[in-house]
Amino acid sequence: MDTNCKKYKFVNSQTGNTIYYHSIEEELDELTLREHLDKIKAQVASQNGLYVDIVYWEELKE
């Protein structure tokens, strides 16, 4: 398993349910990482018929 791979989950804050998992294998600076995750968050919200502010992401720690 690649130790540089970071995994994130996207959660519906109203229900507490995880609705999407995403992994990033490349090393990104903090600003680029945040922009990338916010883009994924918007896509996840749209695909699930949710407002983008209802969805949040957090890194999965092993």
mmCIF file of the N, C-alpha and C atoms, coordinates in Angstrom:
data_MODEL
# 
_entry.id   MODEL 
# 
loop_
_atom_site.group_PDB 
_atom_site.id 
_atom_site.type_symbol 
_atom_site.label_atom_id 
_atom_site.label_alt_id 
_atom_site.label_comp_id 
_atom_site.label_asym_id 
_atom_site.label_entity_id 
_atom_site.label_seq_id 
_atom_site.pdbx_PDB_ins_code 
_atom_site.Cartn_x 
_atom_site.Cartn_y 
_atom_site.Cartn_z 
_atom_site.occupancy 
_atom_site.B_iso_or_equiv 
_atom_site.pdbx_formal_charge 
_atom_site.auth_seq_id 
_atom_site.auth_comp_id 
_atom_site.auth_asym_id 
_atom_site.auth_atom_id 
_atom_site.pdbx_PDB_model_num 
ATOM 1   N N  . MET A 1 1  ? 0.840   -1.185 0.000  1.00 0.00 ? 1  MET A N  1 
ATOM 2   C CA . MET A 1 1  ? 0.000   0.000  0.000  1.00 0.00 ? 1  MET A CA 1 
ATOM 3   C C  . MET A 1 1  ? 0.880   1.241  0.000  1.00 0.00 ? 1  MET A C  1 
ATOM 4   N N  . ASP A 1 2  ? 0.529   2.211  -0.805 1.00 0.00 ? 2  ASP A N  1 
ATOM 5   C CA . ASP A 1 2  ? 1.277   3.455  -0.925 1.00 0.00 ? 2  ASP A CA 1 
ATOM 6   C C  . ASP A 1 2  ? 1.038   4.326  0.305  1.00 0.00 ? 2  ASP A C  1 
ATOM 7   N N  . THR A 1 3  ? 2.120   4.695  0.998  1.00 0.00 ? 3  THR A N  1 
ATOM 8   C CA . THR A 1 3  ? 1.972   5.498  2.210  1.00 0.00 ? 3  THR A CA 1 
ATOM 9   C C  . THR A 1 3  ? 1.649   6.949  1.896  1.00 0.00 ? 3  THR A C  1 
ATOM 10  N N  . ASN A 1 4  ? 1.866   7.394  0.646  1.00 0.00 ? 4  ASN A N  1 
ATOM 11  C CA . ASN A 1 4  ? 1.544   8.762  0.257  1.00 0.00 ? 4  ASN A CA 1 
ATOM 12  C C  . ASN A 1 4  ? 0.080   8.932  -0.124 1.00 0.00 ? 4  ASN A C  1 
ATOM 13  N N  . CYS A 1 5  ? -0.643  7.852  -0.218 1.00 0.00 ? 5  CYS A N  1 
ATOM 14  C CA . CYS A 1 5  ? -2.054  7.905  -0.597 1.00 0.00 ? 5  CYS A CA 1 
ATOM 15  C C  . CYS A 1 5  ? -2.877  8.392  0.584  1.00 0.00 ? 5  CYS A C  1 
ATOM 16  N N  . LYS A 1 6  ? -3.610  9.464  0.362  1.00 0.00 ? 6  LYS A N  1 
ATOM 17  C CA . LYS A 1 6  ? -4.496  9.988  1.397  1.00 0.00 ? 6  LYS A CA 1 
ATOM 18  C C  . LYS A 1 6  ? -5.931  9.684  0.996  1.00 0.00 ? 6  LYS A C  1 
ATOM 19  N N  . LYS A 1 7  ? -6.731  9.271  1.981  1.00 0.00 ? 7  LYS A N  1 
ATOM 20  C CA . LYS A 1 7  ? -8.113  8.902  1.719  1.00 0.00 ? 7  LYS A CA 1 
ATOM 21  C C  . LYS A 1 7  ? -9.035  9.858  2.460  1.00 0.00 ? 7  LYS A C  1 
ATOM 22  N N  . TYR A 1 8  ? -10.127 10.200 1.792  1.00 0.00 ? 8  TYR A N  1 
ATOM 23  C CA . TYR A 1 8  ? -11.096 11.144 2.335  1.00 0.00 ? 8  TYR A CA 1 
ATOM 24  C C  . TYR A 1 8  ? -12.487 10.564 2.208  1.00 0.00 ? 8  TYR A C  1 
ATOM 25  N N  . LYS A 1 9  ? -13.347 10.974 3.130  1.00 0.00 ? 9  LYS A N  1 
ATOM 26  C CA . LYS A 1 9  ? -14.757 10.614 3.009  1.00 0.00 ? 9  LYS A CA 1 
ATOM 27  C C  . LYS A 1 9  ? -15.559 11.900 2.980  1.00 0.00 ? 9  LYS A C  1 
ATOM 28  N N  . PHE A 1 10 ? -16.654 11.849 2.245  1.00 0.00 ? 10 PHE A N  1 
ATOM 29  C CA . PHE A 1 10 ? -17.562 12.982 2.111  1.00 0.00 ? 10 PHE A CA 1 
ATOM 30  C C  . PHE A 1 10 ? -18.854 12.590 2.821  1.00 0.00 ? 10 PHE A C  1 
ATOM 31  N N  . VAL A 1 11 ? -19.305 13.465 3.713  1.00 0.00 ? 11 VAL A N  1 
ATOM 32  C CA . VAL A 1 11 ? -20.383 13.141 4.628  1.00 0.00 ? 11 VAL A CA 1 
ATOM 33  C C  . VAL A 1 11 ? -21.535 14.135 4.474  1.00 0.00 ? 11 VAL A C  1 
ATOM 34  N N  . ASN A 1 12 ? -22.755 13.608 4.528  1.00 0.00 ? 12 ASN A N  1 
ATOM 35  C CA . ASN A 1 12 ? -23.954 14.441 4.587  1.00 0.00 ? 12 ASN A CA 1 
ATOM 36  C C  . ASN A 1 12 ? -24.099 14.878 6.041  1.00 0.00 ? 12 ASN A C  1 
ATOM 37  N N  . SER A 1 13 ? -23.932 16.157 6.318  1.00 0.00 ? 13 SER A N  1 
ATOM 38  C CA . SER A 1 13 ? -23.939 16.635 7.698  1.00 0.00 ? 13 SER A CA 1 
ATOM 39  C C  . SER A 1 13 ? -25.317 16.544 8.350  1.00 0.00 ? 13 SER A C  1 
ATOM 40  N N  . GLN A 1 14 ? -26.372 16.457 7.560  1.00 0.00 ? 14 GLN A N  1 
ATOM 41  C CA . GLN A 1 14 ? -27.716 16.345 8.129  1.00 0.00 ? 14 GLN A CA 1 
ATOM 42  C C  . GLN A 1 14 ? -28.003 14.939 8.656  1.00 0.00 ? 14 GLN A C  1 
ATOM 43  N N  . THR A 1 15 ? -27.448 13.943 8.001  1.00 0.00 ? 15 THR A N  1 
ATOM 44  C CA . THR A 1 15 ? -27.719 12.561 8.393  1.00 0.00 ? 15 THR A CA 1 
ATOM 45  C C  . THR A 1 15 ? -26.520 11.888 9.053  1.00 0.00 ? 15 THR A C  1 
ATOM 46  N N  . GLY A 1 16 ? -25.325 12.408 8.804  1.00 0.00 ? 16 GLY A N  1 
ATOM 47  C CA . GLY A 1 16 ? -24.112 11.782 9.319  1.00 0.00 ? 16 GLY A CA 1 
ATOM 48  C C  . GLY A 1 16 ? -23.642 10.626 8.459  1.00 0.00 ? 16 GLY A C  1 
ATOM 49  N N  . ASN A 1 17 ? -24.321 10.386 7.348  1.00 0.00 ? 17 ASN A N  1 
ATOM 50  C CA . ASN A 1 17 ? -23.970 9.274  6.459  1.00 0.00 ? 17 ASN A CA 1 
ATOM 51  C C  . ASN A 1 17 ? -22.826 9.653  5.527  1.00 0.00 ? 17 ASN A C  1 
ATOM 52  N N  . THR A 1 18 ? -21.887 8.728  5.373  1.00 0.00 ? 18 THR A N  1 
ATOM 53  C CA . THR A 1 18 ? -20.834 8.893  4.382  1.00 0.00 ? 18 THR A CA 1 
ATOM 54  C C  . THR A 1 18 ? -21.434 8.579  3.021  1.00 0.00 ? 18 THR A C  1 
ATOM 55  N N  . ILE A 1 19 ? -21.251 9.503  2.073  1.00 0.00 ? 19 ILE A N  1 
ATOM 56  C CA . ILE A 1 19 ? -21.872 9.308  0.768  1.00 0.00 ? 19 ILE A CA 1 
ATOM 57  C C  . ILE A 1 19 ? -20.853 9.101  -0.348 1.00 0.00 ? 19 ILE A C  1 
ATOM 58  N N  . TYR A 1 20 ? -19.549 9.296  -0.049 1.00 0.00 ? 20 TYR A N  1 
ATOM 59  C CA . TYR A 1 20 ? -18.541 9.117  -1.093 1.00 0.00 ? 20 TYR A CA 1 
ATOM 60  C C  . TYR A 1 20 ? -17.165 8.991  -0.454 1.00 0.00 ? 20 TYR A C  1 
ATOM 61  N N  . TYR A 1 21 ? -16.324 8.159  -1.047 1.00 0.00 ? 21 TYR A N  1 
ATOM 62  C CA . TYR A 1 21 ? -14.924 8.029  -0.647 1.00 0.00 ? 21 TYR A CA 1 
ATOM 63  C C  . TYR A 1 21 ? -14.051 8.452  -1.815 1.00 0.00 ? 21 TYR A C  1 
ATOM 64  N N  . HIS A 1 22 ? -12.927 9.078  -1.513 1.00 0.00 ? 22 HIS A N  1 
ATOM 65  C CA . HIS A 1 22 ? -12.013 9.548  -2.553 1.00 0.00 ? 22 HIS A CA 1 
ATOM 66  C C  . HIS A 1 22 ? -10.584 9.412  -2.044 1.00 0.00 ? 22 HIS A C  1 
ATOM 67  N N  . SER A 1 23 ? -9.680  9.019  -2.922 1.00 0.00 ? 23 SER A N  1 
ATOM 68  C CA . SER A 1 23 ? -8.268  8.933  -2.529 1.00 0.00 ? 23 SER A CA 1 
ATOM 69  C C  . SER A 1 23 ? -7.423  9.769  -3.482 1.00 0.00 ? 23 SER A C  1 
ATOM 70  N N  . ILE A 1 24 ? -6.350  10.293 -2.935 1.00 0.00 ? 24 ILE A N  1 
ATOM 71  C CA . ILE A 1 24 ? -5.411  11.118 -3.700 1.00 0.00 ? 24 ILE A CA 1 
ATOM 72  C C  . ILE A 1 24 ? -4.028  10.527 -3.504 1.00 0.00 ? 24 ILE A C  1 
ATOM 73  N N  . GLU A 1 25 ? -3.410  10.140 -4.600 1.00 0.00 ? 25 GLU A N  1 
ATOM 74  C CA . GLU A 1 25 ? -2.111  9.480  -4.522 1.00 0.00 ? 25 GLU A CA 1 
ATOM 75  C C  . GLU A 1 25 ? -0.949  10.433 -4.728 1.00 0.00 ? 25 GLU A C  1 
ATOM 76  N N  . GLU A 1 26 ? -1.224  11.619 -5.211 1.00 0.00 ? 26 GLU A N  1 
ATOM 77  C CA . GLU A 1 26 ? -0.146  12.568 -5.446 1.00 0.00 ? 26 GLU A CA 1 
ATOM 78  C C  . GLU A 1 26 ? -0.011  13.531 -4.270 1.00 0.00 ? 26 GLU A C  1 
ATOM 79  N N  . GLU A 1 27 ? 1.171   14.084 -4.113 1.00 0.00 ? 27 GLU A N  1 
ATOM 80  C CA . GLU A 1 27 ? 1.423   15.043 -3.046 1.00 0.00 ? 27 GLU A CA 1 
ATOM 81  C C  . GLU A 1 27 ? 1.019   16.431 -3.535 1.00 0.00 ? 27 GLU A C  1 
ATOM 82  N N  . LEU A 1 28 ? 0.077   17.059 -2.853 1.00 0.00 ? 28 LEU A N  1 
ATOM 83  C CA . LEU A 1 28 ? -0.412  18.378 -3.234 1.00 0.00 ? 28 LEU A CA 1 
ATOM 84  C C  . LEU A 1 28 ? -0.168  19.357 -2.099 1.00 0.00 ? 28 LEU A C  1 
ATOM 85  N N  . ASP A 1 29 ? 0.089   20.620 -2.454 1.00 0.00 ? 29 ASP A N  1 
ATOM 86  C CA . ASP A 1 29 ? 0.191   21.629 -1.403 1.00 0.00 ? 29 ASP A CA 1 
ATOM 87  C C  . ASP A 1 29 ? -1.200  21.855 -0.817 1.00 0.00 ? 29 ASP A C  1 
ATOM 88  N N  . GLU A 1 30 ? -1.266  22.481 0.333  1.00 0.00 ? 30 GLU A N  1 
ATOM 89  C CA . GLU A 1 30 ? -2.527  22.605 1.065  1.00 0.00 ? 30 GLU A CA 1 
ATOM 90  C C  . GLU A 1 30 ? -3.615  23.323 0.273  1.00 0.00 ? 30 GLU A C  1 
ATOM 91  N N  . LEU A 1 31 ? -3.267  24.397 -0.417 1.00 0.00 ? 31 LEU A N  1 
ATOM 92  C CA . LEU A 1 31 ? -4.256  25.154 -1.190 1.00 0.00 ? 31 LEU A CA 1 
ATOM 93  C C  . LEU A 1 31 ? -4.802  24.325 -2.352 1.00 0.00 ? 31 LEU A C  1 
ATOM 94  N N  . THR A 1 32 ? -3.927  23.665 -3.081 1.00 0.00 ? 32 THR A N  1 
ATOM 95  C CA . THR A 1 32 ? -4.343  22.834 -4.215 1.00 0.00 ? 32 THR A CA 1 
ATOM 96  C C  . THR A 1 32 ? -5.195  21.660 -3.736 1.00 0.00 ? 32 THR A C  1 
ATOM 97  N N  . LEU A 1 33 ? -4.806  21.060 -2.626 1.00 0.00 ? 33 LEU A N  1 
ATOM 98  C CA . LEU A 1 33 ? -5.568  19.954 -2.059 1.00 0.00 ? 33 LEU A CA 1 
ATOM 99  C C  . LEU A 1 33 ? -6.974  20.412 -1.689 1.00 0.00 ? 33 LEU A C  1 
ATOM 100 N N  . ARG A 1 34 ? -7.080  21.538 -1.006 1.00 0.00 ? 34 ARG A N  1 
ATOM 101 C CA . ARG A 1 34 ? -8.387  22.069 -0.605 1.00 0.00 ? 34 ARG A CA 1 
ATOM 102 C C  . ARG A 1 34 ? -9.253  22.365 -1.840 1.00 0.00 ? 34 ARG A C  1 
ATOM 103 N N  . GLU A 1 35 ? -8.663  22.958 -2.868 1.00 0.00 ? 35 GLU A N  1 
ATOM 104 C CA . GLU A 1 35 ? -9.410  23.252 -4.094 1.00 0.00 ? 35 GLU A CA 1 
ATOM 105 C C  . GLU A 1 35 ? -9.916  21.965 -4.745 1.00 0.00 ? 35 GLU A C  1 
ATOM 106 N N  . HIS A 1 36 ? -9.059  20.952 -4.775 1.00 0.00 ? 36 HIS A N  1 
ATOM 107 C CA . HIS A 1 36 ? -9.431  19.662 -5.373 1.00 0.00 ? 36 HIS A CA 1 
ATOM 108 C C  . HIS A 1 36 ? -10.577 19.028 -4.592 1.00 0.00 ? 36 HIS A C  1 
ATOM 109 N N  . LEU A 1 37 ? -10.465 18.999 -3.271 1.00 0.00 ? 37 LEU A N  1 
ATOM 110 C CA . LEU A 1 37 ? -11.505 18.386 -2.444 1.00 0.00 ? 37 LEU A CA 1 
ATOM 111 C C  . LEU A 1 37 ? -12.804 19.173 -2.500 1.00 0.00 ? 37 LEU A C  1 
ATOM 112 N N  . ASP A 1 38 ? -12.734 20.494 -2.593 1.00 0.00 ? 38 ASP A N  1 
ATOM 113 C CA . ASP A 1 38 ? -13.949 21.294 -2.717 1.00 0.00 ? 38 ASP A CA 1 
ATOM 114 C C  . ASP A 1 38 ? -14.644 21.043 -4.050 1.00 0.00 ? 38 ASP A C  1 
ATOM 115 N N  . LYS A 1 39 ? -13.864 20.797 -5.092 1.00 0.00 ? 39 LYS A N  1 
ATOM 116 C CA . LYS A 1 39 ? -14.439 20.464 -6.403 1.00 0.00 ? 39 LYS A CA 1 
ATOM 117 C C  . LYS A 1 39 ? -15.163 19.114 -6.335 1.00 0.00 ? 39 LYS A C  1 
ATOM 118 N N  . ILE A 1 40 ? -14.536 18.138 -5.699 1.00 0.00 ? 40 ILE A N  1 
ATOM 119 C CA . ILE A 1 40 ? -15.162 16.826 -5.528 1.00 0.00 ? 40 ILE A CA 1 
ATOM 120 C C  . ILE A 1 40 ? -16.419 16.960 -4.669 1.00 0.00 ? 40 ILE A C  1 
ATOM 121 N N  . LYS A 1 41 ? -16.347 17.773 -3.617 1.00 0.00 ? 41 LYS A N  1 
ATOM 122 C CA . LYS A 1 41 ? -17.495 18.001 -2.732 1.00 0.00 ? 41 LYS A CA 1 
ATOM 123 C C  . LYS A 1 41 ? -18.687 18.548 -3.517 1.00 0.00 ? 41 LYS A C  1 
ATOM 124 N N  . ALA A 1 42 ? -18.436 19.498 -4.413 1.00 0.00 ? 42 ALA A N  1 
ATOM 125 C CA . ALA A 1 42 ? -19.511 20.073 -5.234 1.00 0.00 ? 42 ALA A CA 1 
ATOM 126 C C  . ALA A 1 42 ? -20.116 19.009 -6.148 1.00 0.00 ? 42 ALA A C  1 
ATOM 127 N N  . GLN A 1 43 ? -19.283 18.150 -6.721 1.00 0.00 ? 43 GLN A N  1 
ATOM 128 C CA . GLN A 1 43 ? -19.781 17.082 -7.587 1.00 0.00 ? 43 GLN A CA 1 
ATOM 129 C C  . GLN A 1 43 ? -20.620 16.079 -6.797 1.00 0.00 ? 43 GLN A C  1 
ATOM 130 N N  . VAL A 1 44 ? -20.142 15.715 -5.612 1.00 0.00 ? 44 VAL A N  1 
ATOM 131 C CA . VAL A 1 44 ? -20.860 14.765 -4.763 1.00 0.00 ? 44 VAL A CA 1 
ATOM 132 C C  . VAL A 1 44 ? -22.214 15.346 -4.353 1.00 0.00 ? 44 VAL A C  1 
ATOM 133 N N  . ALA A 1 45 ? -22.222 16.605 -3.962 1.00 0.00 ? 45 ALA A N  1 
ATOM 134 C CA . ALA A 1 45 ? -23.484 17.258 -3.572 1.00 0.00 ? 45 ALA A CA 1 
ATOM 135 C C  . ALA A 1 45 ? -24.462 17.255 -4.738 1.00 0.00 ? 45 ALA A C  1 
ATOM 136 N N  . SER A 1 46 ? -23.989 17.628 -5.913 1.00 0.00 ? 46 SER A N  1 
ATOM 137 C CA . SER A 1 46 ? -24.835 17.682 -7.095 1.00 0.00 ? 46 SER A CA 1 
ATOM 138 C C  . SER A 1 46 ? -25.401 16.302 -7.446 1.00 0.00 ? 46 SER A C  1 
ATOM 139 N N  . GLN A 1 47 ? -24.551 15.295 -7.429 1.00 0.00 ? 47 GLN A N  1 
ATOM 140 C CA . GLN A 1 47 ? -24.982 13.946 -7.780 1.00 0.00 ? 47 GLN A CA 1 
ATOM 141 C C  . GLN A 1 47 ? -25.985 13.373 -6.783 1.00 0.00 ? 47 GLN A C  1 
ATOM 142 N N  . ASN A 1 48 ? -25.962 13.891 -5.553 1.00 0.00 ? 48 ASN A N  1 
ATOM 143 C CA . ASN A 1 48 ? -26.861 13.385 -4.518 1.00 0.00 ? 48 ASN A CA 1 
ATOM 144 C C  . ASN A 1 48 ? -28.022 14.329 -4.229 1.00 0.00 ? 48 ASN A C  1 
ATOM 145 N N  . GLY A 1 49 ? -28.158 15.382 -5.039 1.00 0.00 ? 49 GLY A N  1 
ATOM 146 C CA . GLY A 1 49 ? -29.259 16.314 -4.885 1.00 0.00 ? 49 GLY A CA 1 
ATOM 147 C C  . GLY A 1 49 ? -29.215 17.090 -3.575 1.00 0.00 ? 49 GLY A C  1 
ATOM 148 N N  . LEU A 1 50 ? -28.015 17.429 -3.118 1.00 0.00 ? 50 LEU A N  1 
ATOM 149 C CA . LEU A 1 50 ? -27.835 18.136 -1.853 1.00 0.00 ? 50 LEU A CA 1 
ATOM 150 C C  . LEU A 1 50 ? -27.229 19.514 -2.088 1.00 0.00 ? 50 LEU A C  1 
ATOM 151 N N  . TYR A 1 51 ? -27.478 20.415 -1.147 1.00 0.00 ? 51 TYR A N  1 
ATOM 152 C CA . TYR A 1 51 ? -26.778 21.691 -1.178 1.00 0.00 ? 51 TYR A CA 1 
ATOM 153 C C  . TYR A 1 51 ? -25.320 21.433 -0.829 1.00 0.00 ? 51 TYR A C  1 
ATOM 154 N N  . VAL A 1 52 ? -24.432 22.156 -1.464 1.00 0.00 ? 52 VAL A N  1 
ATOM 155 C CA . VAL A 1 52 ? -23.003 21.934 -1.251 1.00 0.00 ? 52 VAL A CA 1 
ATOM 156 C C  . VAL A 1 52 ? -22.605 22.190 0.205  1.00 0.00 ? 52 VAL A C  1 
ATOM 157 N N  . ASP A 1 53 ? -23.295 23.084 0.886  1.00 0.00 ? 53 ASP A N  1 
ATOM 158 C CA . ASP A 1 53 ? -22.962 23.391 2.283  1.00 0.00 ? 53 ASP A CA 1 
ATOM 159 C C  . ASP A 1 53 ? -23.335 22.268 3.243  1.00 0.00 ? 53 ASP A C  1 
ATOM 160 N N  . ILE A 1 54 ? -24.139 21.323 2.803  1.00 0.00 ? 54 ILE A N  1 
ATOM 161 C CA . ILE A 1 54 ? -24.541 20.197 3.637  1.00 0.00 ? 54 ILE A CA 1 
ATOM 162 C C  . ILE A 1 54 ? -23.460 19.117 3.660  1.00 0.00 ? 54 ILE A C  1 
ATOM 163 N N  . VAL A 1 55 ? -22.611 19.096 2.647  1.00 0.00 ? 55 VAL A N  1 
ATOM 164 C CA . VAL A 1 55 ? -21.589 18.065 2.517  1.00 0.00 ? 55 VAL A CA 1 
ATOM 165 C C  . VAL A 1 55 ? -20.264 18.595 3.056  1.00 0.00 ? 55 VAL A C  1 
ATOM 166 N N  . TYR A 1 56 ? -19.566 17.748 3.802  1.00 0.00 ? 56 TYR A N  1 
ATOM 167 C CA . TYR A 1 56 ? -18.216 18.090 4.234  1.00 0.00 ? 56 TYR A CA 1 
ATOM 168 C C  . TYR A 1 56 ? -17.307 16.889 4.006  1.00 0.00 ? 56 TYR A C  1 
ATOM 169 N N  . TRP A 1 57 ? -16.004 17.147 3.990  1.00 0.00 ? 57 TRP A N  1 
ATOM 170 C CA . TRP A 1 57 ? -15.044 16.054 3.804  1.00 0.00 ? 57 TRP A CA 1 
ATOM 171 C C  . TRP A 1 57 ? -14.104 16.015 4.988  1.00 0.00 ? 57 TRP A C  1 
ATOM 172 N N  . GLU A 1 58 ? -13.598 14.836 5.237  1.00 0.00 ? 58 GLU A N  1 
ATOM 173 C CA . GLU A 1 58 ? -12.575 14.667 6.273  1.00 0.00 ? 58 GLU A CA 1 
ATOM 174 C C  . GLU A 1 58 ? -11.625 13.553 5.860  1.00 0.00 ? 58 GLU A C  1 
ATOM 175 N N  . GLU A 1 59 ? -10.384 13.687 6.284  1.00 0.00 ? 59 GLU A N  1 
ATOM 176 C CA . GLU A 1 59 ? -9.373  12.685 5.954  1.00 0.00 ? 59 GLU A CA 1 
ATOM 177 C C  . GLU A 1 59 ? -9.571  11.468 6.827  1.00 0.00 ? 59 GLU A C  1 
ATOM 178 N N  . LEU A 1 60 ? -9.434  10.304 6.218  1.00 0.00 ? 60 LEU A N  1 
ATOM 179 C CA . LEU A 1 60 ? -9.502  9.045  6.955  1.00 0.00 ? 60 LEU A CA 1 
ATOM 180 C C  . LEU A 1 60 ? -8.103  8.729  7.479  1.00 0.00 ? 60 LEU A C  1 
ATOM 181 N N  . LYS A 1 61 ? -8.005  8.510  8.740  1.00 0.00 ? 61 LYS A N  1 
ATOM 182 C CA . LYS A 1 61 ? -6.735  8.138  9.370  1.00 0.00 ? 61 LYS A CA 1 
ATOM 183 C C  . LYS A 1 61 ? -6.742  6.643  9.619  1.00 0.00 ? 61 LYS A C  1 
ATOM 184 N N  . GLU A 1 62 ? -5.621  6.029  9.361  1.00 0.00 ? 62 GLU A N  1 
ATOM 185 C CA . GLU A 1 62 ? -5.535  4.571  9.562  1.00 0.00 ? 62 GLU A CA 1 
ATOM 186 C C  . GLU A 1 62 ? -4.861  4.254  10.856 1.00 0.00 ? 62 GLU A C  1 
# 
